[in-house]
Amino acid sequence: MAETGGPDRAPLLSLRGIGKNYGAVVAVRDVDLDVYPGEVLAICGDNGAGKSSLIKIMSGAQAPSAGTIRLRGAETRFRSPHDALLQGVATIYQDLALAPRLSIAANVFMGAELTRPLGLKFLRVLDRARMADEARAYLRRLSVEIADTRRPVAGLSGGQRQAVAISRALRWDAGIVIMDEPTAALGVKETAQVLDLIRRLKSEGRVVILISHNMADVAALATRVVVMRAGAKVIDRPAEGLTPDDLGHMIITGRDVAQ
Amino acid sequence: MPGLIERYGTVAAGLALIAAFAAFAPNFAALGNIINVLKDTSFLAIMALGFTLALTVAELDLSIAEVASLAAVVVGWLVQSKVSPALAIGAALATAAAIGVVNGFCVTVLRVPSLIVTLGTAAVARGLAFMATQGVAFVGRWPTGFTGLARGATLGIPNLVLWLAGVTAASWALITWTRTGAHMTATGEAEEAARLAGIATARMKRLGLLLSSLGAGITAVLLAANLSSAAPNMAGDYFLYAIAAVLLGMTMFAPGRPNVAGTVFAALVLKVLGNGLVLLGAAYYVQDIVLGAIMIGSVAVSTVVTNTPAFANTLAFRARA
């Protein structure tokens, strides 16, 4: 497998010297990180290791105190999660992302609704039929078949809801999808479904950046593992061959099992 | 998805009620009575539609009745002073809109919950209305160009009913056809999700509260035109009815959610109920008792049908990062 990238490939997202402090508390210190197309990058670490702060910086929820972010080689900054989304970095939030009483289609197209002209050129109205069709098509790309996307999200399973949230990222054609604990609230079957969704994103050449406490998920999915400890990146290595036990060991000791 | 009974159960009950009054209440089905009920429904439904739009963005507007009274006083005062009706109406709507803007500012910028803000602006509006009138009413022989807005008819249809049809159509088109409407709905249903999706949620909340006040302003102009008078408490009686219409409407068509069609039909049902009770000889206080029961019962029905607490979004005191 060549997903871990290398000097011959250009990173999609590149962090240099990223730091974040809240007053005197240092949450992230001097992190360099390159993310290559097709990777599933797992960011691991104990509670308080700085992985959530790092994710918030990458998703646009917080600005870094130090360092630079490059996207496709060009320096950028994310003013908000929406700004990051417009630049192709989508974040799937565990609980906050969906409006359960609204339709699947309305959720997929939230904030970016499709319209059609109504007779006159300047008068445009919502194109519900097209949104319903395209929402169904996005879900199908994720191997989730839902015939009627005008149904409310409330009736869906946890795995299907994740698929709806990911479909929104697809609607923006996000090249980078950040998922924070995507399987935390799910049962065994639904977890398997979400892991499959992540594999689909990877097979489309998208980057998935994953935070998970579930070492089995990480071992099954990740192509590369980054371990955070006290705000710093202490390990950055290919995930190939790592067992869940190896991962747990690396998080606790902060040392690479290969060393 | 809620089934037919959940969506149309109370609609059917309302139709049954109308049929029952038509059959048993003396004179209910007389054309004159039906037209009166429809005209009376117009005031109520237009005010309730405003509240519906505020609730669509998950904000309460408890100032609608006082805003309407104040706007009525403004239009009455100006018409009485021989100002042209168009200018007087413009001033009344601007007054109402100004309070809507203040409501929106306090809710989105000062982050005071709308429950508190609109109680406060209601008191302010009432004070201003009494200040303008010194406690008496403006009454007079006003130009028919103004009173005709409410009393006249066009092609045989009472103008009031046409105004209601227009406001209903505009509200419905806004919510179901436009991106702005979709953004208002998303804001009310899941504010955090909407914000993360790039929707200007604060702007949507300000818009909902502005439109709510504007609905009250339109109601005020029509009330003053209909009565040829304006008093500083004239819209007070519509307050509970308007809230009740929205709550009952939330049991119809789209259970648990404020919706335009539900509000308008519920307003009709409430007015039919009041009228029918009078025709059947019920004492005046029976209406209030029935109204209160309907308000509480409606929310109970919404909660049971949707299996989620009603107003969970609206009454959550938000802590925004």
Contacts between the chains, C-beta under 8 A, distances in Angstrom:
chain1	res1	chain2	res2	distance
A	80	B	198	8.0
A	81	B	196	5.1
A	82	B	195	8.0
A	82	B	196	6.8
A	82	B	197	7.0
A	82	B	198	3.5
A	85	B	197	7.9
A	85	B	198	6.7
A	86	B	198	7.6
A	91	B	196	7.8
A	93	B	193	8.0
A	93	B	196	6.7
A	96	B	190	7.7
A	96	B	192	4.6
A	96	B	193	5.7
A	96	B	196	6.6
A	97	B	193	5.4
A	97	B	196	6.8
A	98	B	190	6.7
A	98	B	193	5.9
A	99	B	186	5.9
A	99	B	189	4.0
A	99	B	190	3.6
A	99	B	193	5.5
A	99	B	194	7.4
A	100	B	189	7.9
A	100	B	190	7.5
A	101	B	189	5.6
A	101	B	256	6.8
A	101	B	257	6.4
A	101	B	306	7.6
A	101	B	308	7.9
A	102	B	185	6.9
A	102	B	186	6.8
A	102	B	189	5.4
A	102	B	190	7.6
A	106	B	182	6.8
A	106	B	185	7.8
A	106	B	186	7.2
A	107	B	193	8.0
A	110	B	182	7.9
A	110	B	186	5.3
A	110	B	193	6.8
A	110	B	194	6.5
A	110	B	197	4.3
A	110	B	199	7.1
A	111	B	183	7.2
A	111	B	186	7.3
A	111	B	194	6.8
A	111	B	197	3.3
A	111	B	198	4.4
A	111	B	199	4.8
A	112	B	197	7.4
A	112	B	198	7.4
A	113	B	179	5.0
A	113	B	182	5.1
A	115	B	179	6.4
A	118	B	177	7.8
A	125	B	177	4.2
A	125	B	178	6.7
A	126	B	176	7.5
A	126	B	177	5.8
A	126	B	178	6.9
A	126	B	179	6.6
A	126	B	181	7.9
A	126	B	182	6.1
A	151	B	1	5.3
A	152	B	1	6.1
A	155	B	1	6.8
A	168	B	197	7.2
